[in-house]
Amino acid sequence: MAGALYGPDGFFVRERPAAHFRTSVHVSPLYAQAVAELLCRVDAALGRPAELTFTDMAAGGGELCEGVLAALPPGVAGRVRAHAVELAPRPAGLSPQVTWAAEPPRGGQGLLFANEWLDNVPLDVAEADGTGTLRYVEVRVPDGAERLGPPVRPADARWLHRWWPHLPPGARAEIGLPRDEAWAAAAGSLSAGLAVAVDYAHTRDTRPPYGTLTGYRAGRQVPPVPDGSCDLTAHVAADSLPGAVHVPQRKALTALGVSGSRPPLSLASSDPAGYVRRLAAAGEASALTSADGLGAFTWSLTPRSPACAPLPATLAAPPSPG
């Protein structure tokens, strides 16, 4: 999986994600505006430091970085250092304000935002054999044929026992230990601030019995053959992420000002163009917050300083009236 996604000919080294699947970033500029609002709240919590770091993990084409920079008020934008973390080459035309790198910067104060990154962090799949022994699932690259391999190693067995227990014969689990470690390292790159991972996720009471590993190519779901021709993705065991608090995307975006409320019909007479713009924005907001769609994503928030510890609760609470 690591080679198929991130090797020399890996999917994410050769391809731009936007050509194969749609993320919240591509649905509407409202998403980047909401992230910019969150960055402003982190800035205020940190006491408005002289330099504010914004790190976009798995940045794709840098769209989120540019959208956030465009949405920030001048008093904040002038202090922001934006970093796009991606293995693919830097896209032509990306704003010079954005630093392009393969690793997040270390020691910054601010916001690290990982939109649909952890679901692509490589992991192993385990299956319980006929006796209940947990074994690695091995896959043949050319055609995706599978077989059961050796028993899982002790560290993986401990993770499964804690986070994905009670697997009957034939059941499968995706071993999330590498994702826990990746998240600890990414969040730990900040000296202070907030780290946020956004993914389709599950918790211990909602683990799927056969896992979620699948592939995507050109907008279509395909078998997860690790040959570099498709995205390989699996939902995240969010509750195992160290130090994280979890909020549904629909709640987080609503708390950050994204609203699907339709504009008053009277506006259609007084300002027809304004009515159309606000109606379109309401439709985009609904797409981002729909419980049956993108709103079902989970935001896993890890505060990296005491000053930012209250922020997850503000995103989980209902918006204030007015």
N, C-alpha and C positions, 0 to 999 in steps of 0.2 A: 504493500500500500504506500509506503514511504517513497519507494522508487517510482511508482506509477504516478504519484502526484507531484513529487518534488525533485526527482532525479534529473539528469541532464536532458532527457527527452520527456520529462513528466508533464502532466496535464497543465498544472498551474505555472510552469515555466514557459510553456509554448502558447498558452491560451489566455484570453481575457475572460473573466467570469461572466461579464455582461453579454457575451455572445452565446452563452449556454443556459443561463438561468437568471431570473429576475429577483433581485434582493430589494429590501425596503429602500435602500439608497436610490435605486433606479426608478422606483414607483413615483416618488414625489420629492420636490425640494423641501417639503415640510419636515421630512425626516432629518435632513442636515440642520434645519433650523431648530428642531427639538434638541439635537445633540449640542448645537451652539448654546442653547439656553442652559443645558446641563453644565457645559464648560463654564458658563458665567456663574452658575451657582457654586461650582467647585472653586472658582477664582475668589468669590466672596468668602467662602468658608475658610480658605487659606490666607485671608487677609490681603488679597491682591498683590501677589509677589511681583518682583520686578520682571521676571521671566516666567511665562506660563506655558507649560508643555501640553500639546495635544498630539497623541500618538494613535494612528489608525492602523490596527493590526490587520493583515491580509487586505491591503488597500485596493486591490484590483487595479483600476485605472486612475486611482487618486480622486475619484468623484466626491467621496465624503469629505476629504480634506479641503478641497476647493469650495464645496458647499458650505462647510462650517466657517471657513475664513470669510466668505461673502456675507454670511448672516451675522457675524459678530459686530457689536457696536464699536466705534473707533477707539474708545478708551480701553477696550480689551484687545482688539485686533492688533494694536501696535506692540503689545507685549507677548503675543503668542508665537511660539516656535512649533510649526506643524511638521510632523514626521509621518511619512507613509512607509509602512513596513511591508515589503513584498519581495518575492524572489525573482519575478519576471523583470525584464528590463524596464527602465523608466520610460513612460509614454511620452511621445513628442507633444509639445505644447503645454505640458503641465506647468502650473505657476511656479516661478523661481522661489516663491516663499515656502514651497514644500520641499523638505529634505527627503530623499529617496534612499532607503537602506534595507538591508536584509535582516537586521536585528533592531529591536527598540532601543532608543537611547537610555542610558542609565543615569539615575540620580535626579531626574526632573521632578517638578511639582506641577500637578495638573490632572488631566484626564487621559486614561488609556481606554480606547473603545475598540472592541473586537467583534465586528458584525459578521456572523457566520464564519468564524475562524475555527473554533474548537471542534465543530462537526467534521472538519477536514484534517484534524491532527490524527496521524496514523495510529491505529490500534490493532490488537489481535482479537479474533473471535474464538470463543470456547463453546463446545457442545458437550452435553452429558451423554456418555455412551450407554449401552444397554445395562451396564452394571451401576450407572450413576457416576462413574469416574469422569471428571472434567478434562477434556482433551482439546488441544488447539485444532482449529479447522484450517487445513492446508488447501491451497488453490493452485491449479495449473494455469499459467499465464495465457497460453494461446487461446484456450476455449472456456476457461472458468470452471472446469471440472473440479470437484472437491473430494477430499477424503479426511478422515480423522487422523491426526498426528499424535505426538507424545502427550502425556499428561501435562497440565499447566504447571509452571514453575511456582515455588512457594510464595513469592511476592504477589504474583497474579492470583494465586489461590486465596491469599489473605484478603485481597481487594474484593474478590467475588464473595467470599464468606461474609464480609461486612456490608457490601453495597448491593449485591445481586445474588442473594442466597436462594436455597430451596429450588434448584433446577432439576426437574425430573428427567428421565431418559428422553433424549430427542430435543430437549429445550436448548436454546442458544443464548449467549450473553456476549456483549461487547465489553472488553476489559478496559475500563476507563482510567487506569493508573497513569498511562502516558499523558492523558489530558489533564489530570490533576497536577502532574509535575509541570506540564507546559504552562498551565494557568498560574501556578505559584511563581514560576520564573518571569512570566510576562507582567503580572501584577507587581512583583518584586522589583521590577525595573524602575518604578516610581519611588522617590524618597518620601513623597507626601501627595495625597490626592485621592482619586477614585479610579478603580479599574472596573470596566463593564464588559461582560461577554453576552452576546445575543445569539441564541440558537433555538431551534426546536429541541425540547428537552423532556425528560421524564424523571420521576423520583422513585424511591424504593417501592411505594405502594402502587405505582403505575408502570412498572417495567414491562415491556412487551415480551411475550413468551419466546419469540424467535428472533429478537433483535430487530434492528432497523436498517442495517447496512444495505445501500443501494447505489446505483450509478445514475448520472445524468449527462446527456449529450444533446446539444442543440435544442434545449427546452423539453426533451422527452426523457422519461425514466427508462433506463436500460439495465441489463444485468451488470453487477459490479465486478467486471473482469479487470484485473489490475495490469492492463497493457499500455496505459498512458493515453488512451483515446477518450476517456470520460472522467468526469468528476466522480470521486468515491466519497460518500458521506454517510454518517450515522448520527442519530440524535445523541444528545449529551446527557449523561447521568449528572444532572445539575447539583443534586444534593451532596455529591462527593467532592465538589470543588472546594478547596480550602478557604475558609473565611468568607464565603459568599452568602448574600441575602438575595432571595429570588422574588421577582415581581413580573406579572404578565405584561407583555409589551403594550397591550391596550391601556392598562392602568398607567404605566410609565409615560407614554406619549400624551395621554390626557392631562396628567399632572404637569407636563412640560408645555402645555398650551395647544396641542393638536386637537381640534374639535371637528366632528362630522356634522355639526348642526347646520341645517340649511339656512341661507340668508332670508330675511323677511321678504315676502312677495312684493311688498310696496316698493322695495328697492329697484325692482324691474322697471317701474315707471320713472322713478326719479334719476336712476343711474343704471341704464341697461347694461353697459359694458362692465361696470363694477359688480352688478348682480351675476353676470356670467362668470366673471373671475372667481367670485366667492363661492358660486355653486360648484365650479370645477374643483376648487380647493376642498370643499366639503366632501366631494366624491373621493378625492385622493386620501383625505383623512380617514374616511370610512374604510377604504382599502387597507390602510395601515393598521387600523384598530379593530378590524372585524375578528370576532372570536372564532370564526370558521376559517380564517386565512392568516394573514401576517400578524394579526393581533394575538395569535396563539403562541408566538415566540415567547421565550422566557428571557428576561434580563437578569443576569447573575451579577450582583454588585458587590465588589470587595473594597471597602474603605482602606486607605493606606495611611491614614493619620486620624487621631482622635477628632480633629475638627470636622472631618468628612463623615464620621460615623453616623450622624443623624440623617444624611442625605437619602439612603435607601427608604427610610420610613416616609419621607416626604413624597416619594414617587409611588408608594403603595397606597397612600391616603386618597380619599375622594378630593377633587378640586374644590377650592374655596368658592363660595357663591360670589358671582361677579368677577 
